[in-house]
């Protein structure tokens, strides 16, 4: 297969070998890291309160792969725009740069979520404890506001299933509490491709209320043609002390993103010719998306006594999208086609009630969590032709009008017991019932009534056992059973091209295993390792993806297995390391017949057992090494490596692996006792590599590739007072 690269830079090396070299480099650093850190002062790692496990225990004692990342993108000279900026060094998770803000970042955890063509799939997403994933399993991270964030928690493996439908992993972002002394930050960033970002964040405390309010605007012409974007993001968190150990937290969130251009994917020939171009039909149909979301969340917490606590959460949101696709006019002449303009308007919300009890049992501490939750989405989905007469890229005649409703009701329980000094047990059980109901209001002589409904339910148990070999070492094993229903995006079209939704799709069910170890080599440096396997049956896979229409099918059994390694902490005073590498093997265990076009009435192309799952690299990792603390200079280097990726079930083409180097430097001035000016500069893709940032799995037009940007520069200034 051809490699895409510039032949001239000395830094250019074989792209297939570089991810493995990155892994070797990270492993080679380990002995030096331990030696460098061994002589430092014996101060403990800072205590971190985490919520991903729903338990009041340190992450070091959770028998699961749980990474906690403190968010401060400004330290790396980054504008704080993309989720991928904050997770460097976290193993297992891969956030791919699409250079396409009409489709959001492409995120997968241990191979779950790689098939999605937009948004986040197979992964549960939360902001400040409030779901950012709809009950049908479709979510997004574009609403994440890193300016107000304190930390991100990434939970992988069996215990993710305690979050219910489509929990191949869990991502949670938490905003910081207001500071005792008011603090305001103003920032501006500017760089390559006419990119600018403006931000403002203020935090403080007024009486019994602490607050954290952030607002930002991002403007960019885009690396590729026809990829202009403007995004406004606002987030506010208020903590209200009600007295008598009661607290109310109010979270407000808004995203406004009008007219974001979509350059679509490229074929291999187009990518070789000019990776910055857009597909011709992108301009012809003016492919674009406008989105707006507003959300309100309330969390009430009350401590009854040292042993008992209640937590109640409720939220409501509204999301509207209008997207212009490149569906050819001749395709839309089919009376069952729903047009080239998609316009869903969604009202959603839910509630969660949880009781936590702590006590002593058999000489050891235990903690019990009992809870129930309910979530709903009411979506009015309309579709229109993307032409009027001979004019393309405009809203035309109505072709779809339906209400797509989903609700999910769940009950869950967890039990953690540190039953003897060296052993701890964690048990969990969850039951979900997910109901889909479609009401069709667009009925003609050629387009019959598509109304229908379907229900899915599952009980998902989890068990974990941890051995505390010493104060510095934890070893654990865990097992969990998960499930994933189709989303409305996957139910939307039948593979045979006939009327109605694909209610014949079955939920995917998985058995998840994990064996891991956590080692605090010093008081300020931790190494984690995990071996994992997930066996799935009724895997949901793309059946066909042509002219903007994706259909799905159950593809039998699959297996995802691999190993994660990470190192996080301080090497020496002022030196910090965050490194994570993942080796992942994903395969179809059953052969099946698949479609090569749409509509597809009879799948005829074989996919052999043992074939790779598309969209998933076998190896990937990232490393961040930085120096500097407080006033004065700071410097950093970031390495990213991703192995080759197959683009379809048949493995007829691949995106080559790549390795990228980013460098940054900054200087912090003290203008007075309370005012700081932080200037930064960053060079991304220092070697100016050509690479594929992400792929569109099983694209029926062969436009699989979304190129990443070449060498780019970002300059920034932050004023804090």
Buried (B, 14 or more C-beta within 10 A) or exposed (E): EEBBBEEEEEEBBEBBEBBBBBBEBBEEBBEEBBEBBEEBEEEEBEEEEBBBBBBBBEBBBBBBBBBBBBBBBBBBBBBBBBBBBBBBBBBBBBBBBBBBBBBBBBBBBBBBBBBBBBBBBBBBBBBBBBBBBBBBBBBBBBBBBBBBBBBBBBBBBBBBBBBBBBBBBBBBBBBBBBBEEEBEBBBBBBBBBEBBBBBBBBBBBEEEBBBBBBBBBBBBBBBBBBBBBBBBBBBBBBBBBEEEEBBBBBBBBBBBBBBBBBBBBBBBEBBEEEBBBBBEBBBEBBBBBBBBBBBBBBBBBBBEEEEBBBBBBBBBBBBBBBBBBBBBBEBBEEEBBBBBBBBBBBBBBBBBBBBBBBEEEEEBBBBBBBBBBBBBBBBBBBBBBBBEEEEBBBBBEBBBBBBBBBBBBBBBBBBBBBBEEEEBBBBBBBBBBBBBBBBBBBEEEEBBEBBBEBEBBBEBBBBBBBBBEEEBBBBBBBBBBBBBBBBBBBBBBBBBBEBBBBBBBBBBBBBBBBBBBBBBBBBBBBBBBBBBBBBBBBBBBBBBBBBBBBBBBBBBBBBBBBBBBBBBBBBBEEBBBBBBBBBBBBBBBBBBEBBBEBBBEEBEEEBEEEBBBBBBBBBBBBBBBBBBBEEEEBEBBBBBBBBBBBBBBBEEBBBBBBBBBBBBBBBBEEEEEEEBBBBBBBBBBBBBBBBBBBBBBBBBBBBBBBBBBBBBBBBBBBBBE
